[in-house]
């Protein structure tokens, strides 16, 4: 037995988390806010502001009721089952909308408005993802298996997404609107429901650290002190904000391609394929690299990719260059997701994992939502170049915070001269919730 259960338990959890990554990626390729949904809303007659609202709702709604999910996650004796129930409810409600699509079309702006409502509800539940998923990974897998397990599963899912993405153009072109989108969204929803079932099958070790229960009000009150008193965590949150903002702007790349280069069905499929290839590369290579050389270096790679994406989009005005910038941006997103999960395990006190995961997510998403909401009218009036400038500046800022803030604090806390491998540093960080 280990602190993560017996070998059989670890193998079982590895398989389940691998399958989760394998199913989730192709499902969300078909319900992609960065590729399929902008084109769906464009064909439904949505305005630029409404498409921007769909992108921002994926952020705003994400953290609106997150304190409730923190309470559920920190106080649940069986968090994997609680999470599974939340996912089934979330995805079942979206299926209800999908089945109604044919009856909503042809009534002016009704389809767009109802979609925005159900997409908002869907994303309210997304607020549960980080606060449940990250602690589950950290409780069920040993440190030297987390990066490779998450990376391999997500990379496999991204490779499957390539095959799924090739179905998008023939479905969009060969099936009448809006039944074509109902078909894509239905397949994605079924995969998501199977994915939800997987979490009921996880095995949580009996000796796994238990989170200190935190009420929704306590969670909100403790956020400033937790960030102020934990320097490594503060640096991670700051670096994360500067990477989550560019990631939240990915739907605008697709909108840019639609509005400026007039891409159609086939190109939307190619956009989805490029995202899958770039994501698979990032997850697979840097999932393994994170276990070997530490997640902080992987976070640096994410920053560099974002800098290159913003620079390329600003300096050129061609569809092939935009495709490359899009691929770099998605590569940066996948490497960020690998690194952020593992870094949270290094800088969070073991009994307050859910609290810290929630805070990191809430702060990053709040700032991203603000930027996306402010950008929508700006893009409609003066174009997309300010957005790409923001992408470039955010990538550079994250790189600086990583090099001069996160690196220093992790080295000081761990006392290993700058090494930021799998050794947790949270045991030497003052408890941020005391007092």
C-alpha positions in Angstrom: 0.0 0.0 0.0 1.1 3.6 -0.7 -0.5 7.0 0.1 -2.4 6.5 -3.2 -3.8 3.0 -2.5 -2.5 -0.4 -3.7 -1.0 -1.1 -7.1 -4.3 -2.3 -8.4 -6.0 0.9 -7.3 -3.3 3.1 -8.9 -3.6 1.1 -12.2 -7.4 1.3 -12.1 -7.3 5.1 -11.5 -4.7 5.5 -14.2 -6.9 3.7 -16.7 -10.0 5.8 -15.7 -8.2 9.1 -15.9 -6.7 8.1 -19.3 -10.1 7.2 -20.6 -11.5 10.5 -19.3 -8.9 12.4 -21.4 -9.5 10.2 -24.3 -13.3 10.8 -24.4 -13.4 14.4 -23.2 -11.3 15.8 -26.0 -13.2 14.5 -29.0 -16.5 15.3 -27.3 -15.5 18.9 -26.9 -14.2 19.1 -30.5 -17.8 18.6 -31.6 -19.1 21.2 -29.0 -16.1 23.5 -29.4 -16.5 27.1 -28.4 -13.3 27.8 -30.4 -14.4 26.3 -33.7 -17.9 24.8 -34.2 -20.0 27.0 -32.0 -18.8 30.4 -33.5 -19.8 29.0 -37.0 -23.1 27.7 -35.6 -24.0 31.1 -34.2 -22.8 32.8 -37.4 -25.1 30.6 -39.4 -27.9 31.2 -36.9 -27.6 35.0 -37.5 -25.9 36.0 -34.3 -24.0 39.3 -34.0 -20.4 39.6 -33.1 -21.4 40.7 -29.6 -23.6 37.6 -29.2 -20.7 35.4 -30.3 -18.4 37.2 -27.9 -21.1 36.7 -25.2 -21.0 33.0 -25.8 -17.2 33.0 -25.4 -17.4 35.1 -22.3 -20.2 33.1 -20.7 -17.9 30.1 -20.8 -15.8 32.2 -18.4 -18.3 34.3 -16.4 -20.7 31.4 -15.7 -17.7 29.2 -14.8 -17.0 31.0 -11.6 -20.4 32.4 -10.7 -21.4 29.4 -8.5 -17.9 28.0 -8.0 -18.1 28.7 -4.2 -21.0 26.2 -4.0 -18.9 23.6 -5.8 -15.9 24.3 -3.5 -18.3 23.6 -0.5 -19.5 20.3 -2.1 -16.0 19.2 -3.0 -14.3 20.0 0.3 -17.1 18.5 2.4 -17.9 15.4 0.4 -16.8 12.0 1.8 -17.0 10.6 -1.8 -16.0 13.5 -4.1 -15.7 11.3 -7.2 -19.4 10.3 -6.9 -20.5 13.8 -6.2 -18.6 15.0 -9.3 -20.1 12.2 -11.4 -23.6 13.3 -10.4 -22.9 17.0 -11.2 -21.5 16.0 -14.7 -24.6 13.8 -15.5 -26.9 16.7 -14.6 -24.9 19.2 -16.6 -24.7 17.1 -19.7 -28.3 15.9 -19.5 -29.6 19.5 -19.5 -27.5 20.2 -22.6 -29.0 17.2 -24.4 -32.4 18.6 -23.7 -31.4 21.8 -25.6 -29.8 19.8 -28.5 -33.0 17.8 -29.0 -35.0 21.0 -29.3 -32.8 22.6 -32.0 -35.0 21.8 -35.0 -38.1 23.4 -33.3 -36.1 26.5 -32.3 -34.7 27.3 -35.8 -36.7 29.5 -38.1 -38.0 31.8 -35.4 -35.8 34.8 -35.8 -33.2 35.1 -33.0 -34.9 32.5 -30.8 -32.3 29.7 -31.5 -29.4 32.1 -30.7 -31.0 33.3 -27.4 -32.0 29.8 -26.2 -28.5 28.5 -27.0 -26.9 31.3 -25.0 -29.1 30.4 -22.1 -28.3 26.7 -22.1 -24.7 27.4 -22.9 -24.6 29.6 -19.8 -26.2 26.8 -17.7 -23.7 24.3 -19.1 -20.8 26.5 -18.1 -22.2 27.1 -14.6 -21.4 23.4 -14.1 -17.9 23.8 -15.7 -17.1 25.7 -12.4 -17.0 22.3 -10.8 -14.3 20.8 -13.1 -11.2 22.2 -11.5 -12.3 22.0 -7.9 -13.2 18.4 -8.2 -10.9 17.1 -10.9 -7.5 18.4 -9.8 -7.8 17.2 -6.2 -8.9 13.8 -7.5 -5.8 13.5 -9.7 -3.6 14.6 -6.8 -5.2 12.1 -4.4 -5.3 9.1 -6.6 -2.0 9.2 -8.6 1.6 9.4 -7.2 3.6 12.6 -8.3 5.7 10.8 -10.9 2.7 9.5 -12.8 0.4 12.5 -12.9 1.9 14.4 -15.9 2.3 11.4 -18.1 -1.2 10.0 -17.2 -2.9 13.3 -17.9 -0.7 14.0 -21.0 -1.1 10.5 -22.5 -4.9 10.4 -22.0 -5.4 14.0 -23.4 -3.0 13.4 -26.2 -4.9 10.2 -27.3 -8.1 12.2 -27.0 -6.7 14.9 -29.2 -5.6 12.3 -31.8 -9.1 10.9 -31.8 -10.3 14.5 -32.2 -8.5 14.7 -35.5 -10.7 11.8 -36.8 -13.8 13.4 -35.3 -12.9 16.8 -36.8 -12.7 15.3 -40.3 -16.4 14.5 -39.8 -17.4 18.1 -39.3 -17.1 19.4 -42.9 -19.2 16.6 -44.5 -21.8 16.9 -41.7 -22.1 20.6 -42.0 -22.1 20.5 -45.8 -24.2 17.4 -46.3 -26.9 17.8 -43.7 -29.3 20.7 -43.7 -29.1 23.4 -41.0 -29.8 23.1 -38.1 -30.0 19.3 -38.1 -26.3 19.2 -38.9 -25.4 20.9 -35.6 -28.0 18.8 -33.7 -26.1 15.7 -35.0 -22.7 17.0 -34.0 -23.8 18.2 -30.6 -25.7 14.9 -29.9 -22.6 12.8 -30.6 -20.5 15.1 -28.4 -23.1 14.9 -25.6 -23.2 11.1 -25.6 -19.4 11.0 -25.3 -19.6 13.4 -22.4 -22.2 11.3 -20.6 -20.0 8.2 -20.9 -17.1 10.3 -19.6 -19.3 11.3 -16.5 -19.9 7.6 -15.7 -16.1 7.1 -15.5 -15.8 9.2 -12.3 -18.1 6.9 -10.4 -15.5 4.1 -11.0 -12.5 5.9 -9.3 -11.1 4.5 -6.1 -10.1 7.1 -3.5 -7.5 5.7 -1.0 -8.8 5.5 2.6 -5.7 7.4 3.8 -5.9 10.2 1.2 -5.7 13.6 2.8 -9.2 15.0 3.5 -9.9 18.6 2.7 -11.0 20.9 5.4 -14.7 21.7 4.7 -15.1 25.2 3.5 -18.5 27.0 3.2 -19.2 29.2 0.2 -18.9 32.3 2.4 -15.7 31.2 4.0 -14.2 30.5 0.6 -14.9 34.0 -0.6 -13.6 35.5 2.6 -10.4 33.5 2.7 -9.3 34.2 -0.9 -7.3 37.4 -0.3 -5.4 36.0 2.7 -4.7 32.7 1.0 -3.1 34.5 -2.0 -1.3 37.1 0.2 0.3 34.6 2.6 1.4 31.9 0.1 4.0 33.5 -2.3 4.5 30.5 -4.6 0.7 30.2 -5.0 0.4 34.0 -5.6 3.0 33.8 -8.4 1.3 30.8 -9.9 -2.1 32.6 -9.9 -0.5 35.7 -11.6 1.3 33.6 -14.2 -2.0 31.7 -14.8 -4.0 34.8 -15.4 -1.7 35.9 -18.2 -2.1 32.5 -19.9 -5.8 31.9 -19.3 -6.6 35.3 -20.9 -5.1 34.3 -24.3 -6.7 30.9 -24.0 -10.1 32.5 -23.5 -9.6 34.5 -26.7 -9.3 31.4 -28.9 -12.9 31.7 -30.3 -11.9 35.1 -31.8 -9.3 33.4 -34.0 -12.2 31.4 -35.6 -14.3 34.5 -35.8 -11.4 36.4 -37.4 -11.1 33.6 -40.0 -14.9 33.7 -40.7 -15.2 37.5 -40.9 -11.9 38.4 -42.6 -11.0 35.4 -44.7 -14.6 34.1 -45.2 -13.8 30.5 -44.3 -16.5 27.9 -44.8 -17.4 24.4 -43.7 -14.2 22.7 -44.9 -11.9 25.3 -43.3 -13.8 25.0 -40.0 -13.0 21.3 -40.0 -9.4 22.1 -40.7 -9.3 24.6 -37.8 -10.6 21.8 -35.5 -8.0 19.3 -36.8 -5.2 21.8 -36.3 -6.4 22.4 -32.7 -6.4 18.6 -32.1 -2.9 18.0 -33.5 -1.4 20.9 -31.6 -3.1 19.9 -28.4 -2.1 16.3 -28.7 1.5 17.3 -29.3 1.5 19.5 -26.2 -0.2 17.0 -23.9 1.9 14.0 -24.9 5.4 15.5 -25.1 5.1 17.9 -22.2 3.1 15.6 -20.0 6.1 13.4 -19.9 8.5 16.4 -19.7 6.6 17.7 -16.6 7.2 14.5 -14.7 10.9 14.5 -15.7 11.9 18.2 -15.5 9.1 19.8 -13.6 5.9 21.7 -14.5 7.4 25.2 -14.1 9.5 24.7 -17.3 6.4 23.4 -19.1 4.6 26.6 -18.1 7.5 28.5 -19.7 7.0 26.6 -22.9 3.3 27.6 -22.8 4.2 31.3 -22.5 6.6 31.1 -25.4 4.0 29.5 -27.6 1.5 32.2 -26.8 4.1 34.9 -27.5 4.7 33.4 -31.0 1.0 33.1 -31.7 0.3 36.7 -30.9 3.4 37.9 -32.8 2.6 35.9 -35.9 -1.0 37.1 -36.1 0.0 40.7 -35.6 2.8 40.6 -38.2 1.1 38.8 -41.0 -2.3 39.0 -42.8 -2.8 35.6 -44.4 -5.0 32.6 -43.7 -2.0 30.1 -43.6 -0.2 32.4 -41.0 -3.4 32.5 -39.0 -3.6 28.7 -39.1 -0.1 28.5 -37.7 -0.9 31.1 -35.0 -4.0 29.1 -34.1 -2.0 25.9 -33.8 0.6 27.6 -31.5 -2.2 29.1 -29.4 -3.7 25.6 -28.9 -0.3 24.1 -28.2 0.2 26.8 -25.5 -3.2 26.0 -24.0 -2.5 22.2 -23.7 0.9 22.7 -22.1 -0.6 25.2 -19.7 -3.3 22.7 -18.6 -0.7 20.1 -18.0 1.6 22.4 -16.0 -1.1 24.2 -13.9 -2.6 21.0 -12.5 0.8 19.8 -11.3 2.0 23.1 -10.0 -1.1 23.4 -7.8 0.0 20.1 -6.2 3.3 21.7 -5.4 2.1 25.0 -3.9 -1.2 24.0 -2.1 -1.4 22.7 1.5 -2.7 19.0 1.2 -5.8 19.6 3.3 -6.8 22.8 1.4 -6.3 21.6 -2.1 -9.9 22.3 -3.2 -9.7 25.8 -1.8 -6.5 26.7 -3.7 -7.6 25.1 -6.9 -10.9 27.0 -6.7 -9.1 30.3 -6.0 -6.6 29.9 -8.9 -9.5 29.1 -11.3 -11.7 31.9 -10.0 -9.1 34.7 -10.3 -7.9 33.6 -13.7 -11.4 33.2 -15.1 -12.7 36.5 -13.7 -9.9 38.4 -15.4 -10.4 36.5 -18.6 -14.1 37.1 -18.6 -13.5 40.9 -18.2 -11.1 41.0 -21.1 -13.4 39.0 -23.4 -16.5 41.1 -22.5 -14.6 44.4 -23.2 -13.1 43.0 -26.4 -16.4 42.1 -28.1 -17.5 45.7 -28.9 -13.9 46.7 -29.6 -13.4 44.0 -32.1 -16.8 44.9 -33.8 -15.7 48.5 -34.2 -12.0 48.5 -35.0 -11.0 44.9 -35.8 -9.0 42.1 -34.3 -5.5 43.5 -34.0 -5.9 44.7 -30.4 -6.8 41.2 -29.4 -3.6 39.8 -30.9 -1.6 42.5 -29.2 -3.2 41.4 -25.8 -2.2 37.8 -26.6 1.4 38.8 -27.2 1.6 41.0 -24.0 0.0 38.3 -21.8 2.4 35.6 -23.0 5.4 37.9 -22.3 4.0 38.9 -18.9 3.5 35.2 -17.9 7.1 34.4 -18.9 8.5 37.2 -16.8 6.4 36.2 -13.7 7.5 32.6 -14.2 11.2 33.5 -14.5 11.4 36.2 -11.8 8.6 35.3 -9.4 7.5 31.6 -9.5 11.0 30.2 -10.0 12.3 32.2 -7.0 9.4 31.4 -4.6 9.5 27.7 -5.5 13.2 27.5 -5.0 13.0 29.3 -1.7 10.1 27.1 -0.4 11.7 23.8 -1.5 15.2 24.7 -0.7 16.5 22.8 -3.7 18.2 25.6 -5.7 15.5 26.2 -8.3 14.5 22.6 -9.0 10.8 22.4 -9.4 10.2 18.8 -9.9 7.6 16.7 -8.1 8.6 17.6 -4.6 5.8 19.4 -2.9 6.6 22.7 -1.3 3.3 23.4 0.4 4.4 21.8 3.7 6.6 24.8 4.4 4.0 27.4 3.4 2.1 29.2 6.1 -1.5 28.0 6.4 -3.3 30.8 4.6 -6.6 30.1 6.4 -5.4 30.6 9.9 -6.6 33.6 11.8 
